């Protein structure tokens, strides 16, 4: 019998992570944490596996999940995929994968071919270099692997060859540059990670975030993940984030938005239940069919997820 607080709205978690810090895959950033844009993130620098994810999500009807690469040692990017396939076989999750591959290295196509050969693989996250802060944005402009690098930009075309989507991850102050790249690739399925990272919440920065998001949203091949609305030193509150969530739905439309937990990373700001419940509150004014798209339907379609006969993630 379900807990009285159980919410049966079907959910596809479009972005989460698993890792075993005692296993063979090296996650240096987790084993040797240093302060980042999140501040001290040592709280989630521990093994996180399917059993704990299921406990964290127990009050919600998660029917499928999308695992996104977790910045392991890049020499082990294909091994991370193989490890995740093992997790799927043992625990019926994650359902599909977004792996890693560089697109500007001599062996880029060979690695992409290996990743694409995995039946669970749906996309690739390959990050351009970014400025650490808005003030440092222009310092990386035109550098190798920057948003302006022609070799890196051309390499993104390989994703289409292997029927892979692109998970784009940049902070708010690179969004307008990223939109230029997206316009060059109108046939590539792209999803912007973590709400375009509005890390800075002063008026000028939020205006810049809105301009950038409008530029990205003008590309009809780009979706957005409603996630990652974390600010160092500040709690995650509905008051701080509801307007941003509704703005994204307004400009992208309900057909191009996906809920994503980014767990356990966003767990710095609250439990899975707390965060998901706040997103549900923020979107409670939408039509039921639009909420169904944002919490499940769009991710099922974008990531080509075939649910098991039971309709659950196992």
N, C-alpha and C positions, 0 to 999 in steps of 0.2 A: 504494500500500500504506500502511495506517495505521501511525502510530507505535506502538511496543509499549506505550506508556503511554496510548493512546487509550481512552476509556471510552464505550461505545456506548449508555448509558442515554439515551433521548430526553429532551430538555430544551426547554421553552418558557421563555425568559427573560421574565418577566412585568413587568419594569421596567428599562429602560435609556434612555440618552440619546445623541443625536448632535448635533453642532454644528460649524459652520464659522465660525470667528472672523474669517475674511477675506471672508465672504459678506455678503449684504444684511440678514440678521437680526441685530438688536442684542441681545447678551447682556452688559449692563453689568456684572453681577456677576462675569462671567468675564474681561472685558477690564480691569476695575478691581477686582481682588480685595481684599477687606478681611477681617481675621480674623473667623471665625464660630464657631458651636458646634463645628465641626470643628477649630478652630484655623486654622493657615495652610493654605489649600487651593489655593495657587497652582500646585501640581504638576499638577493636571488642567485648568488654565486655558489650554488650547490646543485647536486644532482636533481633533475626534474624529469619524471618518467610518467607513462600513461596512467598508472594507478593513482598517482597524486593528482594528475589533471582531472581524472574522473571524480575524485573526491571534491575537488575545487568547483566542479560544474554541476554537482549533484542536484541542485535546486532548479536546474534549467534543462530544457529538452534539446541537448546538443545531438544532432542527427549525423553530423559529419564534421571533419576538421581538415584544414589545409596547413601542413607544416612548411615553414619557410626556413631556409638555411640559416644557421646560427653562428656564422663567422668563425668556423673552425680553421685550423691550419689549412691554408689553401692547397697544400700538397695532398690533403686528404679529402678534397671535395667530393670525389666519387665514392670514397669509403664511407663518408657521412651518409650518402644516399643508400648505400648497401645496408648500413646499420638501421636506418629508418625502415627499409623494406622488412627487416627482421622484426622491428617493433610492430609493424602492420600485421605480419604473419602471426605474431604471438598475442596481440591485443586488439586486433581489428581497428587500429588507428595508428597513425593518421591515415586518412583515406587517400589523399593525394599529396604530392610534394612540389615545392618550388626549390630547386637546387641552386648551386652556384657554379658559374663558369666565367672566366674572363673572356672578353670578346676581342681583345687587342693583342693577344700573345701568339707566337708562332704555332702553338698547339691548340689554339682556341677551338677550331672546328673538331678536332679529335676529341677534346673533352666534352664538347656539346653533343657529339654523336654518342658518347658513352652515357651521358646523362639522359638523353632522349630515348635510349634503348630501355630504360627502366619503365615498366608499364604504369607505374604510379606517377611518373614525372609529367608535370603540366606546364611548368614555367621556370624561368631563370631570374634570379636577382643578381645583377652585376652593377655595383655601385660606382658612379663617377666620384672623383675626388671632390671634396668640398672645403670651403673656408670654415674654420672652426667657429667663427662668429660672423655676424653680418658685416662687421668692419673689415674682415679678412676675405670677403667674398671675391674681390677682384684680384687678390694675390694669386689665386689658382687659375685664373682665366687663361685659356690657351695652353695650359700645361698638359703633358701626356696624361691621358685618362680623364681629362676634364670634359665638361659638357661641350667644349668647342673642339676637342681633339678629333680630327677627321678620321683617324684610324679607328678610334673607339666607336665613333658614330657609325662608320661603315660596318664595323663588326656586328652591330646590333641587327643588321639585316639577316645574319645567320640564324637568328631565332625563328624567323618565319620559315626558313628552309626546313627546320626540324619541328615545325608545328608547336613552338613553345611561345608562351606569352612572356612579357617582361614586367617584373616587379621593380618599379622605379622608386628609389629612396633618396630624397634630397630635403634639406630644411627649407623653410619658407623663403629665405633670401636668394635661393637658386631656382625658384619655381618658374619665373619668366624665361630664364635660359633653358630650363628643361622643356618648356612648352615648344620652343623652337625645334628641339630634337624630335618631339612627338609629332610635330607637323610634317617632318621629313619622312615619317614612317606611318602613313595613314592606314596601311593594311595590317600593322602589327597590333595585336591586343596588348594593351598596357594598363597596369593598375598602379596608381600612386599610393605608396605606403604611408600610413600613420598621419593622415590628414594634412600632409605637407609640413608636418612638424612646426606648428606655431609656438616655438620655444619661448619667444619674447612677447609679452602681453602689454607693453606700452602702446599708446595710441598709434604712433608712427609705424611700429612694427606690425601691428594688426592690419593697418591700412595696406602695408606692403604684402602681407599674407593674402589679403582679399584680392589684390590686383593679380598676384601670382596664381591664385586658385581660379580666378576668372579666365586667365590665359590658358591654364591646363584644361579647364572644363570646356573651353571652346573647341577642343580636339575631340571629336565624337568617338574616337577609338580608345579613350582613356576613362577608366573607372577610378574610384577612390575608396580606400579603406577607412572607415570611421574608427579610428584607433589612435593610440600614441599621443593623446592630449595631456601630456604630462609636463609640468613645469618644475624645475628644480627649486626646492625650498617651499613649494606651495602644495596644499592638498588638492585632490581632485574633487571638485564640487559641481553640482548641476548648475549653480548660479554662474560659475566661471566658464562652463563649456557648452551649455545648451544653445546659445546663440550661434556658436561656431558650427555645431552639428547641424542645426537647421539651415544655416547658410549653405553648407555643402550640399544638402539635399535639394535646396532651391536651385543652385546653379548647375549641378550635375543631373538632377532629376532622380526620382526613385529607382529608375532602371539601371543607374550606374554607381550606386553606393552599396557598400558591403560592410556589415558589422564585423569587427575583428577584435579579439581580446588582447593580442600581443602579450599573452601570458607566457612565462612568468615575469617578463620585463615590467609591464604596467602594474604588476602586483606590488611594486614599490608604493603605489598610491591607494591600494585597497584590495580586498578579496575579489575573486572572479565574480562572485555573486553581487558584491557592491557595485562594481563597475558596469557589469551587464545590466543590472537593474536601473542604473542611472541612464544608460543609453535608451533603455525601454521607456523610461519616464520622458526623456527628451523628445522621443518620437511618438509619444502617445496620441498626439493630435492628428497624426496622419491617418489616411484611410487604411483599413485592415489589409487590403491587398498590397498597398505600398510597404507597410511594415513587413509583410511576408516576403516581399522581394528583398528588402534590405537585410533582414536577418537570416535568410536562407536562399531564396530563389536565384538571386543574382550570382552568388558564389557557386551554386550548383551549375549554372549555365556557363559562367566564365571559365571555371576550372574543370568543366566537363566531368562532373562527379556522378558516378552511377551508384545509387544507394543500394545496399543489400536488400533482400526481399522483405526483411522486417521493417525497413525504413529507418533504421537507427544505425549509429556508428558502432554497435556491438556491445 
